Amino acid sequence: MKFLTIVGARPQIIKASIISSTINQFYKNKINEIIVHTGQHYDYEMSKIFFKEFKIKKPKFFLNISNLNHTAMVGKMIEQIGKIILKEKPDLIIIYGDTNSTLAGAICGAKHNIKIAHIESGLRSHNLRMPEEINRIVSDRVSNFLYCPTNIAKKNLLIEGFKKMVSKKFFNYGDVMLDIHKKYKKRLYIKLKDRDYYLLTVHREENCKKLILDNILDNIIELSKERKVIFPAHPRISNYVKNKIKNHNIELIKPVGYFDFGNLIHNSHSVITDSGGVQKESYFFKKNCFVLRTETEWPELLHSKNNLINPNNDNFYKIIKKYNHNINNKFNQSLYGNGNASLKILKSLHSLMNKRSI
Protein backbone atom coordinates (compact mmCIF):
# COMPACT_ATOMS: atom_id res chain seq x y z
CA MET A 1 0.00 0.00 0.00
CA LYS A 2 1.51 3.33 -1.08
CA PHE A 3 0.80 6.65 0.65
CA LEU A 4 1.89 9.97 -0.86
CA THR A 5 2.43 12.63 1.83
CA ILE A 6 2.36 16.28 0.70
CA VAL A 7 4.13 18.88 2.86
CA GLY A 8 5.50 22.34 2.23
CA ALA A 9 5.42 24.44 5.39
CA ARG A 10 6.68 24.21 8.98
CA PRO A 11 3.40 23.08 10.61
CA GLN A 12 2.83 20.35 8.01
CA ILE A 13 6.32 18.92 8.41
CA ILE A 14 5.87 18.75 12.18
CA LYS A 15 2.45 17.06 11.90
CA ALA A 16 3.69 14.66 9.21
CA SER A 17 6.60 13.65 11.45
CA ILE A 18 4.37 11.85 13.96
CA ILE A 19 2.44 10.06 11.20
CA SER A 20 5.72 8.97 9.55
CA SER A 21 7.06 7.84 12.92
CA THR A 22 3.91 5.83 13.60
CA ILE A 23 4.08 4.22 10.15
CA ASN A 24 7.67 3.15 10.85
CA GLN A 25 6.75 1.78 14.25
CA PHE A 26 3.53 -0.11 13.46
CA TYR A 27 3.08 -0.32 9.66
CA LYS A 28 6.59 -0.51 8.25
CA ASN A 29 5.90 -3.59 6.13
CA LYS A 30 2.36 -2.58 5.20
CA ILE A 31 2.61 1.05 4.15
CA ASN A 32 5.19 2.58 1.83
CA GLU A 33 5.20 6.32 2.49
CA ILE A 34 6.59 8.70 -0.13
CA ILE A 35 7.13 12.30 0.96
CA VAL A 36 6.73 15.21 -1.45
CA HIS A 37 8.04 18.59 -0.27
CA THR A 38 6.71 21.43 -2.41
CA GLY A 39 9.32 23.88 -1.14
CA GLN A 40 6.68 26.40 -0.04
CA HIS A 41 8.88 27.37 2.94
CA TYR A 42 12.20 27.78 1.24
CA ASP A 43 14.17 29.18 4.19
CA TYR A 44 16.25 26.55 6.08
CA GLU A 45 14.99 27.60 9.50
CA MET A 46 11.42 27.37 8.23
CA SER A 47 11.73 23.92 6.69
CA LYS A 48 14.80 21.66 6.58
CA ILE A 49 15.55 22.01 10.27
CA PHE A 50 12.33 20.16 11.10
CA PHE A 51 13.28 17.15 8.98
CA LYS A 52 16.52 17.05 10.92
CA GLU A 53 14.94 17.52 14.35
CA PHE A 54 12.31 14.82 13.93
CA LYS A 55 14.57 12.46 11.96
CA ILE A 56 12.10 12.30 9.08
CA LYS A 57 13.39 10.56 5.99
CA LYS A 58 14.46 12.87 3.20
CA PRO A 59 11.61 13.72 0.79
CA LYS A 60 11.78 11.67 -2.37
CA PHE A 61 10.62 14.72 -4.30
CA PHE A 62 11.53 18.36 -3.58
CA LEU A 63 9.69 20.70 -5.95
CA ASN A 64 11.35 23.99 -4.94
CA ILE A 65 8.17 26.00 -5.60
CA SER A 66 8.14 29.18 -3.52
CA ASN A 67 8.12 32.97 -3.62
CA LEU A 68 5.24 33.13 -6.11
CA ASN A 69 1.76 34.63 -5.86
CA HIS A 70 -0.98 32.26 -4.68
CA THR A 71 -2.39 31.28 -8.08
CA ALA A 72 1.02 30.81 -9.71
CA MET A 73 2.25 28.77 -6.75
CA VAL A 74 -0.78 26.48 -6.59
CA GLY A 75 -0.79 26.06 -10.39
CA LYS A 76 2.86 25.04 -10.48
CA MET A 77 2.39 22.66 -7.56
CA ILE A 78 -0.60 20.99 -9.23
CA GLU A 79 1.42 20.46 -12.40
CA GLN A 80 4.39 18.91 -10.59
CA ILE A 81 2.40 16.80 -8.10
CA GLY A 82 0.31 15.52 -11.01
CA LYS A 83 3.46 14.20 -12.68
CA ILE A 84 4.52 12.48 -9.45
CA ILE A 85 1.11 10.82 -9.12
CA LEU A 86 1.39 9.42 -12.65
CA LYS A 87 4.87 8.11 -11.87
CA GLU A 88 4.26 6.69 -8.36
CA LYS A 89 0.61 5.62 -8.67
CA PRO A 90 -0.19 6.02 -4.94
CA ASP A 91 -3.21 4.44 -3.29
CA LEU A 92 -3.74 7.44 -1.01
CA ILE A 93 -2.66 11.07 -0.71
CA ILE A 94 -2.26 12.56 2.78
CA ILE A 95 -2.55 16.33 3.17
CA TYR A 96 -2.23 18.48 6.29
CA GLY A 97 -3.69 21.79 7.40
CA ASP A 98 -4.48 24.72 5.14
CA THR A 99 -1.55 25.83 2.99
CA ASN A 100 -1.23 26.16 -0.79
CA SER A 101 0.56 22.80 -0.73
CA THR A 102 -2.53 21.28 0.93
CA LEU A 103 -4.84 22.70 -1.73
CA ALA A 104 -2.60 21.57 -4.58
CA GLY A 105 -2.39 18.03 -3.18
CA ALA A 106 -6.17 17.91 -2.73
CA ILE A 107 -6.92 19.06 -6.27
CA CYS A 108 -4.39 16.62 -7.75
CA GLY A 109 -5.84 13.70 -5.81
CA ALA A 110 -9.37 14.56 -6.89
CA LYS A 111 -8.43 15.02 -10.55
CA HIS A 112 -6.53 11.72 -10.64
CA ASN A 113 -9.24 9.87 -8.70
CA ILE A 114 -6.88 9.04 -5.82
CA LYS A 115 -8.30 8.78 -2.31
CA ILE A 116 -7.39 11.75 -0.10
CA ALA A 117 -6.99 11.91 3.68
CA HIS A 118 -7.08 15.40 5.17
CA ILE A 119 -5.50 15.62 8.61
CA GLU A 120 -6.66 18.70 10.56
CA SER A 121 -9.95 18.82 8.73
CA GLY A 122 -13.05 20.87 9.58
CA LEU A 123 -11.32 23.97 10.91
CA ARG A 124 -13.10 27.22 10.03
CA SER A 125 -12.31 30.86 10.75
CA HIS A 126 -15.39 31.95 8.71
CA ASN A 127 -13.28 34.61 7.02
CA LEU A 128 -13.23 33.99 3.28
CA ARG A 129 -10.69 36.76 2.74
CA MET A 130 -8.07 34.45 4.25
CA PRO A 131 -6.31 32.28 1.65
CA GLU A 132 -6.11 29.55 4.31
CA GLU A 133 -9.88 29.46 4.69
CA ILE A 134 -10.35 28.84 0.97
CA ASN A 135 -7.71 26.10 1.15
CA ARG A 136 -9.50 24.42 4.08
CA ILE A 137 -12.94 24.47 2.50
CA VAL A 138 -11.84 23.19 -0.92
CA SER A 139 -9.54 20.53 0.55
CA ASP A 140 -12.30 19.20 2.80
CA ARG A 141 -14.76 19.20 -0.07
CA VAL A 142 -12.66 16.92 -2.27
CA SER A 143 -11.14 14.71 0.46
CA ASN A 144 -12.52 11.26 1.25
CA PHE A 145 -11.26 10.69 4.79
CA LEU A 146 -11.44 13.71 7.07
CA TYR A 147 -9.66 13.69 10.44
CA CYS A 148 -10.89 16.47 12.70
CA PRO A 149 -8.75 17.58 15.65
CA THR A 150 -11.68 18.82 17.78
CA ASN A 151 -15.42 18.36 18.29
CA ILE A 152 -16.03 21.87 16.94
CA ALA A 153 -14.20 20.94 13.71
CA LYS A 154 -16.38 17.84 13.36
CA LYS A 155 -19.53 19.92 13.99
CA ASN A 156 -18.45 22.30 11.22
CA LEU A 157 -18.49 19.41 8.75
CA LEU A 158 -21.91 18.30 9.98
CA ILE A 159 -23.27 21.83 9.52
CA GLU A 160 -21.87 21.85 5.97
CA GLY A 161 -23.72 18.64 5.15
CA PHE A 162 -20.82 16.19 5.00
CA LYS A 163 -22.89 13.48 6.72
CA LYS A 164 -25.06 13.20 3.60
CA MET A 165 -22.05 12.60 1.34
CA VAL A 166 -21.67 8.84 1.03
CA SER A 167 -18.12 9.05 -0.35
CA LYS A 168 -16.86 10.81 2.78
CA LYS A 169 -15.96 9.52 6.22
CA PHE A 170 -14.97 11.86 9.03
CA PHE A 171 -13.65 11.28 12.52
CA ASN A 172 -12.38 13.09 15.61
CA TYR A 173 -9.45 11.16 17.03
CA GLY A 174 -7.80 14.26 18.48
CA ASP A 175 -4.93 16.44 17.36
CA VAL A 176 -1.62 14.96 16.20
CA MET A 177 0.13 18.04 17.63
CA LEU A 178 -0.77 16.83 21.12
CA ASP A 179 0.85 13.47 20.27
CA ILE A 180 4.05 15.31 19.38
CA HIS A 181 3.94 17.50 22.48
CA LYS A 182 3.58 14.45 24.73
CA LYS A 183 6.20 12.41 22.91
CA TYR A 184 8.88 15.10 23.20
CA LYS A 185 7.87 16.60 26.55
CA LYS A 186 11.34 16.23 28.09
CA ARG A 187 12.90 18.30 25.31
CA LEU A 188 10.20 20.98 25.43
CA TYR A 189 10.28 21.82 29.14
CA ILE A 190 13.89 22.95 29.59
CA LYS A 191 14.35 25.99 31.80
CA LEU A 192 16.10 28.95 30.23
CA LYS A 193 17.92 31.71 32.12
CA ASP A 194 15.42 34.28 30.84
CA ARG A 195 11.91 33.42 32.04
CA ASP A 196 9.98 36.69 32.03
CA TYR A 197 9.23 37.95 28.52
CA TYR A 198 6.54 38.20 25.91
CA LEU A 199 7.05 35.80 23.02
CA LEU A 200 5.92 37.36 19.74
CA THR A 201 5.35 35.86 16.28
CA VAL A 202 3.92 37.59 13.20
CA HIS A 203 3.71 35.91 9.82
CA ARG A 204 0.24 36.25 8.26
CA GLU A 205 0.19 38.01 4.93
CA GLU A 206 -2.39 40.57 6.04
CA ASN A 207 -0.37 41.44 9.16
CA CYS A 208 2.83 41.93 7.17
CA LYS A 209 1.42 44.87 5.22
CA LYS A 210 3.24 48.06 6.21
CA LEU A 211 0.40 49.95 7.93
CA ILE A 212 -0.73 46.99 10.02
CA LEU A 213 2.80 45.81 10.78
CA ASP A 214 3.75 49.33 11.90
CA ASN A 215 0.78 49.40 14.26
CA ILE A 216 1.66 45.98 15.68
CA LEU A 217 5.26 47.05 16.26
CA ASP A 218 4.23 50.37 17.84
CA ASN A 219 2.13 48.45 20.34
CA ILE A 220 4.86 45.90 20.97
CA ILE A 221 7.30 48.73 21.65
CA GLU A 222 4.89 50.00 24.31
CA LEU A 223 4.70 46.52 25.86
CA SER A 224 8.49 46.23 25.82
CA LYS A 225 8.65 49.12 28.31
CA GLU A 226 7.01 46.79 30.82
CA ARG A 227 8.64 43.49 29.90
CA LYS A 228 11.19 42.23 27.40
CA VAL A 229 9.90 40.88 24.06
CA ILE A 230 11.53 38.00 22.19
CA PHE A 231 10.62 38.01 18.51
CA PRO A 232 11.61 35.13 16.16
CA ALA A 233 11.04 37.16 12.98
CA HIS A 234 9.70 35.64 9.79
CA PRO A 235 12.20 36.08 6.90
CA ARG A 236 9.72 38.22 4.95
CA ILE A 237 9.78 40.98 7.58
CA SER A 238 13.02 40.61 9.57
CA ASN A 239 14.98 43.40 7.85
CA TYR A 240 12.11 45.87 8.13
CA VAL A 241 11.49 45.00 11.78
CA LYS A 242 15.16 45.37 12.68
CA ASN A 243 15.16 49.06 11.83
CA LYS A 244 11.81 49.70 13.47
CA ILE A 245 12.68 48.29 16.91
CA LYS A 246 16.15 49.74 17.36
CA ASN A 247 16.91 50.89 20.93
CA HIS A 248 13.89 49.07 22.40
CA ASN A 249 13.66 46.12 24.78
CA ILE A 250 12.93 43.71 21.92
CA GLU A 251 15.24 40.84 21.05
CA LEU A 252 14.99 39.92 17.39
CA ILE A 253 16.08 36.35 16.65
CA LYS A 254 15.98 34.07 13.64
CA PRO A 255 13.15 31.51 13.37
CA VAL A 256 13.99 28.49 15.51
CA GLY A 257 13.22 24.78 15.42
CA TYR A 258 10.30 23.09 17.14
CA PHE A 259 12.12 22.24 20.37
CA ASP A 260 13.80 25.62 20.80
CA PHE A 261 10.49 27.34 20.12
CA GLY A 262 8.74 25.08 22.62
CA ASN A 263 11.29 26.09 25.25
CA LEU A 264 10.68 29.74 24.40
CA ILE A 265 6.94 29.27 25.00
CA HIS A 266 7.54 27.31 28.22
CA ASN A 267 9.77 30.03 29.68
CA SER A 268 7.71 33.00 28.51
CA HIS A 269 5.35 35.08 30.61
CA SER A 270 2.75 34.99 27.80
CA VAL A 271 2.50 34.73 24.02
CA ILE A 272 1.40 37.20 21.33
CA THR A 273 0.90 35.69 17.88
CA ASP A 274 -1.13 35.61 14.69
CA SER A 275 -0.57 31.86 14.29
CA GLY A 276 -3.32 29.38 15.05
CA GLY A 277 -0.68 26.72 15.61
CA VAL A 278 1.20 28.82 18.15
CA GLN A 279 -2.11 29.62 19.86
CA LYS A 280 -2.66 25.91 20.33
CA GLU A 281 0.92 25.19 21.40
CA SER A 282 0.59 27.93 24.03
CA TYR A 283 -2.44 26.05 25.39
CA PHE A 284 -0.39 22.84 25.66
CA PHE A 285 2.12 24.78 27.77
CA LYS A 286 -0.67 26.45 29.79
CA LYS A 287 0.38 29.92 28.70
CA ASN A 288 -1.95 32.83 28.16
CA CYS A 289 -2.02 33.74 24.47
CA PHE A 290 -3.17 36.89 22.66
CA VAL A 291 -4.08 36.34 19.01
CA LEU A 292 -3.42 39.19 16.56
CA ARG A 293 -6.51 38.50 14.46
CA THR A 294 -10.23 39.21 14.47
CA GLU A 295 -11.13 35.50 14.30
CA THR A 296 -9.56 32.11 14.91
CA GLU A 297 -10.01 28.55 13.66
CA TRP A 298 -9.46 27.41 17.28
CA PRO A 299 -12.48 29.07 18.99
CA GLU A 300 -12.40 26.55 21.85
CA LEU A 301 -9.25 28.33 23.08
CA LEU A 302 -10.96 31.69 23.55
CA HIS A 303 -11.83 32.00 27.21
CA SER A 304 -12.95 35.59 26.48
CA LYS A 305 -12.97 38.10 23.64
CA ASN A 306 -9.91 39.67 25.22
CA ASN A 307 -7.71 36.95 23.70
CA LEU A 308 -8.53 38.18 20.20
CA ILE A 309 -6.62 41.36 19.45
CA ASN A 310 -7.51 43.41 16.38
CA PRO A 311 -4.09 44.29 14.93
CA ASN A 312 -5.59 47.54 13.60
CA ASN A 313 -6.40 48.70 17.14
CA ASP A 314 -4.16 51.69 17.87
CA ASN A 315 -3.76 50.86 21.55
CA PHE A 316 -4.15 47.12 21.83
CA TYR A 317 -1.17 46.98 24.18
CA LYS A 318 -3.51 48.28 26.91
CA ILE A 319 -5.76 45.22 26.50
CA ILE A 320 -2.79 42.88 26.80
CA LYS A 321 -1.48 44.68 29.89
CA LYS A 322 -4.91 44.55 31.51
CA TYR A 323 -5.63 40.87 30.85
CA ASN A 324 -2.09 39.56 30.97
CA HIS A 325 -2.48 36.72 33.44
CA ASN A 326 -2.44 32.98 33.01
CA ILE A 327 -5.88 31.38 33.14
CA ASN A 328 -5.24 28.43 30.83
CA ASN A 329 -5.81 26.05 33.74
CA LYS A 330 -9.52 26.73 33.31
CA PHE A 331 -9.52 25.08 29.88
CA ASN A 332 -10.86 21.60 29.29
CA GLN A 333 -7.76 19.40 29.24
CA SER A 334 -9.20 16.89 26.75
CA LEU A 335 -9.99 19.36 23.96
CA TYR A 336 -7.50 17.68 21.63
CA GLY A 337 -7.83 14.03 22.57
CA ASN A 338 -5.47 11.87 24.59
CA GLY A 339 -2.24 12.08 22.63
CA ASN A 340 -2.77 8.97 20.50
CA ALA A 341 -4.41 10.51 17.43
CA SER A 342 -1.68 9.42 14.98
CA LEU A 343 -2.08 5.71 15.74
CA LYS A 344 -5.89 5.94 15.57
CA ILE A 345 -5.68 7.76 12.23
CA LEU A 346 -3.34 5.15 10.73
CA LYS A 347 -5.43 2.24 12.02
CA SER A 348 -8.44 3.88 10.40
CA LEU A 349 -6.69 4.55 7.09
CA HIS A 350 -5.20 1.06 6.89
CA SER A 351 -8.63 -0.47 7.52
CA LEU A 352 -10.46 1.84 5.08
CA MET A 353 -7.92 1.30 2.30
CA ASN A 354 -7.94 -2.49 2.81
CA LYS A 355 -11.74 -2.55 2.51
CA ARG A 356 -11.45 -0.53 -0.68
CA SER A 357 -9.03 -3.05 -2.22
CA ILE A 358 -11.23 -6.08 -1.55
Stockholm file with secondary structure:
# STOCKHOLM 1.0

chainA/1-358         MKFLTIVGARPQIIKASIISSTINQFYKNKINEIIVHTGQHYDYEMSKIFFKEFKIKKPKFFLNISNLNHTAMVGKMIEQIGKIILKEKPDLIIIYGDTNSTLAGAICGAKHNIKIAHIESGLRSHNLRMPEEINRIVSDRVSNFLYCPTNIAKKNLLIEGFKKMVSKKFFNYGDVMLDIHKKYKKRLYIKLKDRDYYLLTVHREENCKKLILDNILDNIIELSKERKVIFPAHPRISNYVKNKIKNHNIELIKPVGYFDFGNLIHNSHSVITDSGGVQKESYFFKKNCFVLRTETEWPELLHSKNNLINPNNDNFYKIIKKYNHNINNKFNQSLYGNGNASLKILKSLHSLMNKRSI
#=GR chainA/1-358 SS CEEEEEECSHHHHHHHHHHHHHHHHHCTTTCEEEEEECCSSCSGGGTHHHHHHTTCCCCSEECCCCSSCHHHHHHHHHHHHHHHHHHHCCSEEEEETTSHHHHHHHHHHHHTTCEEEEESCSCCCCCTTSHHHHHHHHHHHHCSEEEESSHHHHHHHHHTTGGGCTTCEEEECCCHHHHHHHHTHHHHCCCCSCCCEEEEECCCGGGGSHHHHHHHHHHHHHHHTTSEEEEECCTTTHHHHHHHTTTSSEEEECCCCHHHHHHHHHHSSEEEESCHHHHHHHHHTTCCEEESSSCCSCGGGCSSGGGBCCTTCTTHHHHHHHTCSCCGGGSCTTTTCSSCHHHHHHHHHHHHHHHHHC
#=GC SS_cons         CEEEEEECSHHHHHHHHHHHHHHHHHCTTTCEEEEEECCSSCSGGGTHHHHHHTTCCCCSEECCCCSSCHHHHHHHHHHHHHHHHHHHCCSEEEEETTSHHHHHHHHHHHHTTCEEEEESCSCCCCCTTSHHHHHHHHHHHHCSEEEESSHHHHHHHHHTTGGGCTTCEEEECCCHHHHHHHHTHHHHCCCCSCCCEEEEECCCGGGGSHHHHHHHHHHHHHHHTTSEEEEECCTTTHHHHHHHTTTSSEEEECCCCHHHHHHHHHHSSEEEESCHHHHHHHHHTTCCEEESSSCCSCGGGCSSGGGBCCTTCTTHHHHHHHTCSCCGGGSCTTTTCSSCHHHHHHHHHHHHHHHHHC
//
